[in-house]
Amino acid sequence: MGRRIVIKIGSQVLCDPQGALNLAVLGNLVDQAGRLVSEGWQVLIVSSGAVAAGRGIPAGQLQRISDPVARKQVMAATGQVRLMETYRALFQRHGLTVAQVLTSKSDFQTRRHYLNMRGCIDALLTAGILPIVNENDVVAITELMFTDNDELAGLLAGMVNADLLCLLSTVPGVFDGNPDDPGTGCIETWDEDRHQLDDIVQRGTSALGRGGMHSKLAIARKTATLGTEVVIADGRDPDILVKVTAGRKAGTRFPAQGEASPAKRWLASADGHAAGHVIVNPGAEAALLDRNRLASLLPVGIESVEGPFNEGDVIQIRNQAGKVLGCGRARYGHEETDRLKGQRGQKALIHYDYLYTEPLK
């Protein structure tokens, strides 16, 4: 199996301010992706732009739809066709076949759905087919929507055990302050000990997308803890993918930190869908967060239980202040967990193999 790269291309990279596809930029990125495939990389693209591309349909047709949600669904449905046809034609020039994969957050909720999607993507990559993934905006509802496609890209990078995740935007990387201030520079390599998230970026989104730099940083940091190197860079740079994969100076890099098991990668993606939670005492909190040893969550460390949840469900672990410390796959259901809480000599509620306590946000 070749090295795997997940490339997320944002709406601002793909489209001009009027919402039309920027064919020059898109064509260049496809050419670079084709070159990576020829060099042995397995490429997976997470592409925004469906709703933006759908703005190109005649205004008279959109004006017939008064409901803004329905209007967005129509734009997504028509725009997705335009977007995929453009990708198909561009990649065909390189002799490459593409596949459309539409997903929603519910596909990451259960282990069965997760494994089904992973199996499909693995099969496409094995066959030499390039998957192009996007959120299914046509049917997505608010509570089951990804924060943005950065989140989707991060989840997919963990799912396929990617070596590299490249988040392409319209900025050269992460700045160490306000980009408009003199002396502010682009951070080449992110260092958790030196750089503080809230000191560097302002929350906000672009006109064409739901995400912003705050979201990209959160996803990049979390994905790196799971063993995938991440780069945030400018997708309009004509050689950006070549630079990134060659290890040359490009954007801001987040070095991979160790390697998480497939189960922990799934747990990290499923945290947002936890069925319930438990509150643990300070002793259990200290043991779970001790990076120098493996620890399971024992019933003796549990103070209270909030459900309902069943055996095998993902639940959150919180401290007494309500802070989320991690998540894991429950060995017992809600009622049995409540019965056993505080007792010594019982089997672990969450064995360390199914416990994820790296930074969740």
C-alpha positions in Angstrom: 0.0 0.0 0.0 1.3 3.4 -0.9 1.4 6.4 1.4 -2.0 8.0 1.9 -2.8 11.7 1.7 -6.2 13.4 2.4 -6.5 16.8 0.6 -9.2 19.1 1.8 -10.0 21.9 -0.7 -12.1 24.7 0.7 -14.8 26.8 -1.0 -12.7 29.9 -1.1 -9.9 28.0 -3.0 -12.4 26.4 -5.4 -14.6 29.3 -6.2 -14.4 33.0 -7.0 -16.4 35.5 -4.9 -19.4 35.1 -7.2 -19.5 31.4 -6.5 -18.4 30.2 -9.9 -15.8 27.4 -10.0 -12.2 28.7 -10.5 -11.2 26.2 -13.2 -7.6 27.5 -13.3 -7.0 26.8 -9.6 -8.9 23.5 -9.6 -7.2 22.3 -12.7 -3.8 23.0 -11.2 -4.7 21.1 -8.0 -5.9 18.1 -10.0 -2.6 18.1 -12.0 -0.7 18.0 -8.8 -2.9 15.3 -7.4 -2.4 13.3 -10.6 1.4 13.7 -10.1 1.2 12.4 -6.6 -0.7 9.3 -7.8 2.0 8.6 -10.4 4.6 8.8 -7.6 2.8 6.1 -5.6 0.5 8.2 -3.3 -3.0 7.1 -2.6 -5.0 10.3 -2.8 -8.4 11.1 -1.2 -9.9 14.5 -1.8 -12.4 16.2 0.5 -14.0 18.9 -1.6 -16.2 21.8 -0.7 -17.9 23.9 -3.4 -21.1 22.0 -4.1 -23.4 24.7 -2.7 -21.2 27.5 -4.1 -21.2 25.8 -7.5 -25.0 25.6 -7.3 -25.3 29.3 -7.2 -24.7 29.2 -11.0 -28.2 28.0 -11.8 -30.6 30.6 -13.2 -31.7 33.0 -10.5 -35.3 32.7 -11.7 -35.4 29.1 -10.7 -34.0 29.8 -7.2 -36.5 32.6 -6.7 -39.3 30.1 -6.8 -38.1 28.6 -3.5 -38.8 30.7 -0.4 -37.5 28.4 2.2 -33.8 29.1 2.7 -33.0 25.5 3.8 -34.7 24.1 0.7 -32.9 26.6 -1.4 -29.6 25.4 0.0 -30.6 21.8 -0.7 -31.4 22.6 -4.3 -28.1 24.4 -4.7 -26.2 21.5 -3.2 -28.0 18.9 -5.4 -27.4 20.8 -8.6 -23.9 22.1 -7.7 -22.7 18.6 -6.7 -23.4 17.4 -10.3 -21.4 20.4 -11.7 -18.6 19.9 -9.3 -18.2 16.1 -9.9 -18.4 16.5 -13.7 -15.6 19.0 -13.5 -13.5 16.7 -11.4 -14.2 13.7 -13.7 -13.1 15.6 -16.8 -10.0 17.0 -15.2 -8.8 13.7 -13.7 -9.6 11.8 -16.9 -6.7 13.8 -18.5 -4.4 11.9 -16.2 -6.1 8.5 -16.9 -7.6 8.5 -13.4 -11.1 7.4 -12.4 -12.9 9.2 -9.6 -15.7 8.2 -7.3 -18.2 10.3 -5.5 -18.6 9.6 -1.8 -21.3 11.6 0.1 -21.4 11.2 3.8 -23.0 12.6 6.9 -22.0 12.7 10.6 -24.3 9.7 11.3 -21.9 7.5 9.3 -19.3 8.0 12.1 -21.8 7.3 15.0 -21.8 3.5 15.1 -18.9 1.1 14.7 -20.8 -0.8 12.0 -21.4 2.3 9.9 -17.8 3.4 10.4 -16.3 0.1 9.3 -18.7 0.0 6.3 -17.5 3.4 5.0 -13.9 2.6 5.8 -14.2 -0.7 3.8 -15.7 1.2 0.8 -12.9 3.8 0.7 -10.2 1.2 1.2 -11.6 -0.8 -1.7 -11.6 2.4 -4.0 -8.0 3.2 -3.1 -6.9 -0.4 -3.6 -8.5 -0.3 -7.1 -6.7 2.9 -8.0 -9.9 4.9 -7.9 -9.7 8.4 -6.4 -12.5 9.1 -3.9 -13.9 12.6 -3.8 -15.8 13.1 -0.5 -18.2 15.8 0.5 -20.9 16.2 3.1 -24.4 15.2 1.9 -25.8 18.7 2.2 -29.0 17.6 0.4 -30.2 15.6 3.4 -28.0 16.9 6.3 -29.8 18.5 9.2 -28.2 20.8 11.8 -27.6 18.3 14.5 -26.0 15.8 12.1 -23.9 18.3 10.2 -20.1 18.4 10.4 -18.8 21.7 11.8 -17.2 22.1 8.4 -15.3 20.1 5.8 -12.1 20.5 7.9 -13.8 18.3 10.5 -14.8 15.8 7.9 -11.3 15.7 6.5 -9.8 15.1 9.9 -12.2 12.3 10.6 -11.4 10.6 7.2 -7.7 11.0 7.8 -8.1 9.0 11.0 -10.4 6.5 9.4 -8.0 5.6 6.5 -4.9 5.9 8.6 -3.6 8.7 6.4 0.1 9.6 6.5 -0.7 13.2 5.7 -3.7 15.6 5.9 -3.4 18.8 3.9 -6.0 21.5 4.7 -6.0 24.0 1.8 -7.3 27.5 2.3 -6.5 31.0 1.0 -4.0 31.8 3.7 -0.3 30.7 3.7 -0.6 29.0 7.1 -1.1 29.9 10.7 0.2 33.4 11.7 1.7 34.0 15.1 -0.5 37.1 15.6 -2.7 39.5 13.7 -1.7 39.1 10.0 -2.2 42.9 9.6 0.3 43.7 12.3 4.0 44.4 11.3 6.3 41.7 12.3 3.7 39.0 12.3 4.9 35.8 10.6 3.7 32.4 9.5 4.4 29.6 11.9 6.4 26.9 10.1 6.0 24.1 12.7 3.3 24.1 15.4 4.6 23.6 19.0 2.1 22.9 21.7 4.4 24.3 24.4 5.0 27.6 22.6 1.8 28.3 20.7 -1.6 29.0 22.4 -4.7 28.5 20.2 -6.8 31.4 21.5 -3.9 33.9 21.5 -3.2 33.4 17.8 -6.6 33.2 15.9 -9.9 34.9 16.0 -13.1 32.9 15.6 -14.9 33.5 12.4 -15.9 32.1 9.0 -15.6 32.9 5.4 -18.4 34.1 3.1 -18.4 30.8 1.2 -17.7 28.3 3.9 -18.6 27.3 7.5 -15.1 27.0 8.8 -12.4 29.4 9.9 -8.8 29.2 11.2 -9.9 28.3 14.7 -11.6 25.2 13.4 -8.6 24.3 11.2 -6.3 24.6 14.2 -8.5 22.4 16.4 -8.8 19.7 13.7 -5.1 19.8 12.9 -4.0 19.5 16.5 -6.4 16.6 17.2 -5.5 14.8 14.0 -1.8 15.0 14.7 -2.3 13.4 18.2 -3.8 10.4 16.3 -0.6 9.9 14.2 -1.3 11.8 11.0 0.9 14.8 10.0 -1.1 17.9 9.1 -0.3 20.9 7.0 -2.4 24.1 6.7 -1.4 25.9 3.5 -2.5 28.1 0.6 -4.3 26.1 -2.1 -3.7 28.8 -4.7 0.1 28.2 -4.5 0.7 26.5 -7.9 3.1 23.9 -6.4 1.6 23.5 -2.9 1.0 19.7 -3.0 4.4 19.1 -4.4 6.0 21.2 -1.7 4.0 19.6 1.1 4.7 16.0 0.1 8.4 16.7 -0.5 8.7 18.1 3.0 9.7 21.5 1.7 8.7 24.8 3.5 5.0 25.2 2.9 2.3 26.5 5.3 2.2 25.4 8.9 3.1 21.8 9.8 1.7 19.8 12.7 4.0 16.8 13.3 2.4 13.4 13.9 2.6 12.5 17.6 2.8 8.7 17.9 0.2 6.5 16.4 -3.3 5.6 17.7 -4.9 2.3 17.2 -7.8 1.9 14.7 -10.2 1.7 17.7 -8.9 4.9 19.2 -9.2 6.7 15.9 -12.9 5.7 15.7 -13.5 6.8 19.3 -11.9 10.2 18.6 -14.4 10.6 15.7 -17.4 9.3 17.6 -16.9 11.6 20.7 -19.5 14.1 19.4 -22.1 11.4 19.3 -21.7 10.0 22.9 -24.8 8.4 24.3 -24.1 9.4 27.8 -21.4 10.3 30.3 -19.8 9.4 33.6 -18.3 11.8 36.2 -15.0 10.6 37.7 -13.2 11.4 41.0 -9.8 13.2 41.0 -7.9 10.0 41.5 -9.4 8.5 38.3 -8.9 11.7 36.5 -5.2 11.8 37.3 -4.7 8.1 36.3 -6.5 8.6 33.0 -4.5 11.7 32.0 -1.1 10.2 33.0 0.7 9.9 29.7 3.4 7.7 31.1 1.2 4.7 31.7 -1.9 2.9 30.2 -5.0 3.1 32.4 -8.5 1.8 32.1 -11.6 3.4 33.8 -12.6 1.3 36.8 -16.0 1.5 38.5 -14.3 2.6 41.7 -13.4 5.9 40.0 -16.9 6.7 38.9 -19.0 9.2 41.0 -22.1 9.5 38.9 -23.7 8.2 35.7 -25.8 10.0 33.1 -27.5 8.0 30.3 -29.2 6.1 29.0 -26.5 4.1 27.2 -26.0 0.5 26.3 -23.1 -1.9 26.3 -20.8 -0.9 23.4 -22.0 2.7 23.2 -19.5 5.6 23.2 -19.7 7.6 26.4 -17.8 10.7 27.6 -15.7 10.8 30.7 -16.0 14.1 32.6 -14.3 15.4 35.8 -16.2 17.0 38.7 -16.1 20.4 37.0 -17.8 19.0 33.9 -14.8 19.1 31.7 -14.6 16.3 29.1 -11.5 14.3 29.7 -12.0 11.6 27.1 -14.4 9.0 25.7 -14.6 5.3 25.4 -16.7 2.3 24.5 -18.7 1.2 27.6 -18.4 -2.4 28.8 -21.7 -2.2 30.7 -25.0 -0.5 30.1 -26.3 2.6 32.0 -28.1 0.7 34.8 -25.3 -1.8 35.5 -22.7 1.0 35.5 -24.8 3.0 38.0 -25.0 -0.1 40.2 -21.3 -0.8 40.1 -20.0 2.9 40.5 -17.6 3.4 43.4 -17.1 -0.4 43.9 -13.6 -1.9 44.0 -12.6 -5.2 42.5 -14.8 -4.9 39.4 -13.8 -5.2 35.7 -13.1 -2.0 33.9 -16.0 0.0 32.6 -13.8 1.1 29.7 -10.6 -0.9 28.9 -7.7 1.2 27.8 -7.8 -0.3 24.3 -11.2 1.4 23.9 -10.4 4.6 25.8 -9.4 7.9 24.1 -8.0 10.6 26.4 -6.0 12.8 24.0 -7.2 16.4 23.6 -10.8 16.2 22.2 -11.1 19.9 21.2 
